[in-house]
Amino acid sequence: MLFLLSCAVSIYPNELRRALAFPPSKARGWWKSRRLDYYTTELAKLKRLHNNGYELLLFVLIQVGGAGLATTFMLVVIGYFYVVHLIAREPFTFISGRTIPVDIAVFLGIWTGSFARVFIMAAQLASYEPRASYMETKIAELTNEREPRKTSTAYPFFNGSLFGFDSSSERWQVAH
């Protein structure tokens, strides 16, 4: 395995260097844009659920229903493997005790994650005003931190109008 890795490194050193070299400015910009998207969507969700019992009930049902759907899917897959092993008359590892703790841990993880999202949203709704103002200040900070986009200097004669002539200029109107 190490031999194959060393061969790949020796054959493609420039490509690997280029793939691994990620400019820090791009990483910062990407991170800021992701945080801005996160705060924007969370604030929109918080505003949508605030003082709206119907939306809150839908949110809880979707979270719990998603966990139930994932659990049902996993049980169907395990049942399918159980039936296949019964037909083949081979011992089934899911029920033999070797993977039951893993299955239980996965089921608990699915349900815990679902209920954790519901409880976190309930805690944020309980302290709506401070949380909403915090998110709004974060959004304002992140939008003010954005650097203005640099314009290309590849074509200095082209400033947005056709070949440097402004459409309101006399030369443009006389020519057309």
C-alpha positions in Angstrom: 0.0 0.0 0.0 2.8 2.4 0.9 4.5 1.4 -2.4 1.5 2.5 -4.4 1.2 5.7 -2.5 4.9 6.5 -3.1 4.5 5.7 -6.8 1.5 8.1 -7.0 3.5 10.8 -5.2 6.5 10.4 -7.5 4.5 10.3 -10.7 2.2 13.2 -10.0 4.0 15.6 -7.6 2.9 18.8 -9.3 -0.7 17.8 -9.5 -0.7 16.8 -5.9 0.9 20.0 -4.8 -1.6 22.0 -6.8 -4.5 20.0 -5.3 -3.2 20.3 -1.7 -2.3 24.0 -2.0 -5.5 25.9 -1.0 -5.0 29.6 -0.7 -5.9 30.9 2.8 -7.8 33.9 1.4 -10.2 31.5 -0.5 -10.6 29.4 2.7 -11.5 32.5 4.7 -13.9 33.7 2.0 -15.5 30.3 1.8 -15.8 30.1 5.6 -17.4 33.5 5.9 -19.9 32.8 3.2 -20.8 29.5 4.8 -21.3 31.2 8.2 -23.4 33.9 6.6 -25.6 31.2 4.9 -25.9 29.4 8.2 -26.9 32.4 10.2 -29.3 33.6 7.5 -31.1 30.2 7.2 -31.2 29.8 11.0 -32.7 33.3 11.5 -35.3 32.6 8.8 -36.2 29.3 10.5 -36.4 31.0 13.9 -38.6 33.8 12.6 -40.8 31.3 10.8 -41.3 29.1 13.9 -41.7 32.0 16.4 -45.3 32.4 17.6 -46.5 29.9 14.9 -47.8 26.7 16.5 -48.6 25.1 13.2 -45.1 25.5 11.8 -43.6 24.4 15.1 -45.8 21.2 15.1 -44.7 20.5 11.5 -41.1 21.0 12.4 -41.3 18.5 15.3 -43.2 16.0 13.2 -40.7 16.3 10.4 -37.8 15.7 12.7 -39.3 12.8 14.6 -40.8 11.4 11.4 -37.5 11.5 9.7 -35.9 9.5 12.5 -38.8 7.0 12.4 -38.4 6.7 8.6 -34.6 6.0 8.9 -35.3 3.5 11.7 -37.9 1.8 9.6 -35.6 1.6 6.6 -32.8 0.1 8.8 -35.2 -2.5 10.2 -36.4 -3.4 6.7 -32.8 -3.9 5.6 -32.0 -6.0 8.7 -35.2 -8.1 8.1 -34.2 -8.6 4.5 -30.8 -10.0 5.5 -32.4 -12.1 8.2 -34.8 -13.7 5.7 -32.0 -14.3 3.2 -30.0 -16.0 5.9 -33.0 -18.1 6.9 -33.5 -19.3 3.4 -29.8 -20.0 3.0 -29.7 -21.7 6.4 -26.7 -19.8 7.5 -26.2 -18.1 10.9 -27.3 -14.5 10.9 -24.8 -12.0 12.4 -27.4 -9.3 13.2 -29.2 -11.5 15.6 -26.3 -13.6 16.8 -25.3 -10.9 19.3 -22.2 -9.6 17.6 -23.8 -6.6 16.0 -26.9 -6.0 18.2 -25.1 -3.3 20.3 -24.0 -1.6 17.1 -27.6 -1.6 15.8 -28.9 -0.3 19.1 -26.3 2.5 19.1 -27.2 3.5 15.5 -30.9 3.6 16.4 -30.3 5.6 19.5 -28.0 8.0 17.6 -30.7 8.6 15.0 -33.4 9.3 17.6 -31.1 11.3 19.8 -30.1 13.5 16.9 -33.7 14.1 16.0 -34.7 15.0 19.5 -31.6 17.1 20.0 -32.6 19.3 17.0 -36.1 19.7 18.5 -34.8 20.6 21.9 -32.2 23.1 20.6 -34.9 24.8 18.5 -37.2 24.9 21.6 -34.4 26.5 23.6 -33.7 29.1 20.9 -37.4 29.9 20.7 -37.6 30.3 24.5 -35.0 33.0 24.3 -36.2 34.4 20.9 -35.3 38.1 21.3 -31.6 37.6 22.4 -31.0 34.8 19.9 -32.5 36.7 17.0 -30.6 39.9 17.8 -27.4 37.8 18.1 -28.0 36.3 14.7 -28.8 39.7 13.1 -25.6 41.2 14.5 -23.6 38.2 13.2 -25.2 38.6 9.8 -24.4 42.3 9.8 -20.8 41.7 10.8 -20.3 39.0 8.1 -21.9 41.2 5.3 -19.7 44.1 6.3 -16.6 41.9 6.4 -17.0 40.9 2.8 -14.4 42.5 0.6 -15.5 44.2 -2.6 -15.1 42.1 -5.7 -12.0 43.1 -7.6 -12.6 44.0 -11.2 -10.5 42.4 -13.9 -7.7 44.4 -15.3 -7.2 42.1 -18.3 -8.9 44.6 -20.7 -8.2 48.1 -19.4 -9.9 49.7 -22.4 -13.2 48.1 -21.6 -14.9 49.8 -18.7 -18.3 48.4 -19.0 -19.4 50.3 -22.1 -18.7 49.3 -25.7 -15.0 49.8 -26.4 -14.6 52.5 -23.8 -17.2 54.8 -25.3 -20.0 55.7 -23.0 -23.4 55.4 -24.7 -24.3 58.9 -23.5 -21.2 60.5 -24.9 -21.2 62.7 -28.0 -18.9 60.5 -30.0 -21.2 57.5 -29.5 -24.3 59.3 -30.5 -22.7 60.9 -33.5 -21.3 57.5 -34.7 -24.7 55.9 -34.5 
